[in-house]
């Protein structure tokens, strides 16, 4: 069951926002009322977060702890699922801005939280649920991921347009980009490199808004 929940814990908004942990036998409907089994998965339990919303969720490698972002309450939360049928809150951590994404390192030591508003990458000690270090980013982040070995993190810097400016019409700088973080040594020494994404997209090539990033075999794939 723990291995199964480890897979479920990598799901984003749908499962945890509605408080549904999914077991071995597809997807659960995260709507009003009791979740119903669909396909080959069955709901295990339902968990309501203490804040406002749960948007993005990441799990520790042992599959026993979930870390989720709450963009409305400006915090990240921690849930113990060592007993999947009885999830328990471990606490929350307040942030200075709105968390947009979170990823836990493969060793389970750190949660990397992308924070909009302050435009930071906040490194959280998972065991103590405290902030270890903060890295200033070149713009507003929207997605963070870590490669399988834990050597690199990639952050999609969206620099999302302001919908109140010219009705949100594009182009509207600054352009989005990709930031690579070298996860070598202590987090206080992690270095970053920025990768320009201008000139790539067919629409508004001078104003890309990078929405999501993932890494496969050393290659970062970014949606614009």
Rosetta blueprint (number, residue, H / E / L):
1 X L
2 X H
3 X H
4 X H
5 X H
6 X H
7 X H
8 X H
9 X H
10 X L
11 X L
12 X L
13 X H
14 X H
15 X H
16 X H
17 X H
18 X L
19 X L
20 X E
21 X E
22 X E
23 X L
24 X L
25 X L
26 X L
27 X E
28 X E
29 X L
30 X L
31 X L
32 X L
33 X L
34 X L
35 X L
36 X L
37 X E
38 X E
39 X L
40 X L
41 X E
42 X L
43 X E
44 X E
45 X E
46 X E
47 X L
48 X L
49 X L
50 X L
51 X L
52 X L
53 X L
54 X L
55 X L
56 X L
57 X E
58 X E
59 X E
60 X L
61 X L
62 X L
63 X L
64 X L
65 X E
66 X E
67 X E
68 X E
69 X E
70 X E
71 X L
72 X L
73 X L
74 X L
75 X E
76 X E
77 X E
78 X E
79 X E
80 X E
81 X L
82 X L
83 X L
84 X L
85 X L
86 X L
87 X L
88 X E
89 X E
90 X E
91 X E
92 X E
93 X E
94 X E
95 X L
96 X L
97 X L
98 X E
99 X E
100 X E
101 X E
102 X E
103 X E
104 X E
105 X L
106 X L
107 X L
108 X L
109 X L
110 X E
111 X E
112 X E
113 X E
114 X E
115 X E
116 X E
117 X L
118 X L
119 X L
120 X E
121 X E
122 X E
123 X E
124 X E
125 X E
126 X L
127 X L
128 X L
129 X L
130 X E
131 X E
132 X E
133 X E
134 X E
135 X E
136 X E
137 X L
138 X L
139 X L
140 X L
141 X E
142 X E
143 X E
144 X E
145 X E
146 X E
147 X L
148 X L
149 X L
150 X L
151 X L
152 X E
153 X E
154 X E
155 X E
156 X E
157 X E
158 X L
159 X L
160 X L
161 X L
162 X L
163 X L
164 X L
165 X L
166 X H
167 X H
168 X H
169 X L
170 X L
171 X L
172 X L
173 X L
174 X L
175 X L
176 X L
177 X E
178 X E
179 X E
180 X E
181 X E
182 X E
183 X L
184 X L
185 X L
186 X L
187 X H
188 X H
189 X H
190 X L
191 X E
192 X E
193 X E
194 X E
195 X E
196 X E
197 X L
198 X L
199 X L
200 X L
201 X L
202 X L
203 X L
204 X L
205 X L
206 X L
207 X L
208 X L
209 X L
210 X L
211 X L
212 X E
213 X E
214 X E
215 X E
216 X E
217 X L
218 X L
219 X E
220 X E
221 X E
222 X E
223 X E
224 X L
